[in-house]
Amino acid sequence: MRRRDTPPPRTGGSEIETLRGFLDHLRSSIATKVEDAPEPQVRTAAVPSGTNLLGLLNHVTHVERAIFLGAEVTAWPATFHADPADGVAEVVARYREAVEQANAVLDTCSDLGAPVPRPRPGRPAPSVRWALTHMIEETGRHAGHADILRELIDGSTGR
């Protein structure tokens, strides 16, 4: 089977443009892996840990909201499971909305050393640099998981 890989982004020369460019590339990769995956396989665990494609995207949505929007998550393990009433379209739309809101916050940030401007009383926000780097790591890790799970579902490869 021929792979259909999208090459890494060509970004501007600044550190923030590079970080945001790679994060957006990974965000697109993971959303694309999920958006046309078939039911019920998209939510079926393919490994003993229970990890499933739809749950991965649901989890990354919660991480975006926590890091950039200050949302509180009380049970991280629960974020790996999408609500049974939610289909692929709803979970993908929720993810894209979280990314859009996170990008709106990032659009106000020009100093990578400054804290992420988010409301979270009593808890200091990480620096913009740390938040972007963490989201690249988090999204990249789970995009890799999604690549494998999607290939197990229907043989689809590439990003």
N, C-alpha and C positions, 0 to 999 in steps of 0.2 A: 504494500500500500504506500502510495506517495504521501509524504508529509507536507503539510501546508503551513510552514512556520512563518510567522511575522517577525522580521528582524527587530533588534533593539531600536529604540527611538533615537533619532538624531535630535539632540536638544541644543538649547543655547549654551553658551560657555560658562554661565554662572553656576555656582553650587546649587542654588535653589531651583534653577531651571532643570538641572540634571536630575536632582532628586525627585522633583515633581514629574518629570518626563518618564522616569523609570517606574515610579509608583503608578501613574496613569496607564502605562503599558501593561503592568501586571494586573491592575484592576480590570482592564478590558479583557485580558486573557482568561481570568477566572470567570467573569460573567459570561463570556462566549462559550466556555465549556459547559455551562449549566443551561443557558437560555433555550436550547432546543432539545435537551435530553428527554428521553421518553419516561413516562410514568408506567409502572411504579418503580422502575429500576433506579430512577434519580434519587429515590429515598430509601432504597434497599441497601443494607450494609453489605459491603463487598469484602470486608476484612473482619477478623475477630474483635477488633476494638469497637465495632459498630459504626465506624465512619462511613458516611454516605455523601454523595455529591451535593444534594440540596442542603444538608446540614452544614457542610463546609462554607457555602455561601452565606447561610444564615449567621454562622459564627463570625465571619469576616465583617458582615454588616454591623454586628454588635461591637466589634473591635473599633471600626471606623467611628462609630458614635461615641464610644468611650474615650478614645484618644483625642478626637478633634472637636467633639461637641459636649464633652463632659457628662455624658450619660452614665449612670451607675448600673453596673451589672452585679447582681448578688449571687448568681449561680452560673459560673462560666461553663461547666459541663453541659448545662441545659441548652446553651446557645448552639450546640452542635446538632440540634434536632429542630427541624422546621415544624411548625404547627401542622397537624394532619389536614386541616381545612385549607391550608395554603398550597396552591399549585406552583409550578415553576414560574409562571408569569408574575405572580404576586411576590415571590421571594426575589426574583431578579429586579423587579421594579423597586422594591424596598431597598435593595443594595444600591441601585443606581441613584436613588434619591439620597441615601446616606452619603454617597460619594459626592454628589452635587453640593450638598450642605457642607461637607468637609472642605471641598474646594473653595466654597464661598468664604469660609474662615481663613483658609490658606491665602486667598487673594488679598487679605488684609495684612499679611505678614511679609515683612521685607528683611527682618533681622533674624537669622537662623538661631542665634543665641538667646533670643527673647522667649519667654514662656508662651505656649499656645494660649491665645485669648479665649478661654472658655469658662463658663460658670461652673464651679465645683467648690462650694464653700468648705473651708477647712482642709482642703487638700491642694498642695501646690501643683501647678501644671508643669509638664515637662517642657524642655526647650523645643522649638519648632524643628531643629535639626534632629533631636532624639526622636520626636514623634514621626517625622518622615522616614527616618532610618528604620525605626521599629515597624512601621506599616509596610515598608518595602520587604523587610524580612518576613513578617507575618503573612502578607499577601503572596509573596513568592513561594514560601513554604507550602501554603495551602493550594496555590495554583499548581504546584507540582503534584500534590496529592490528587487534585482534580484531574490532571492529565491522565494519571494511571487509572483512576476510577472510571473516567469516561471511556478510555480504551477497553476496559473490562466490560462496560455496558454494551457498546456497539461497534467497537473497533476504531472509533474516531481518534486520530492523532494530530499532532501539530498544535500551534497556538495562534 
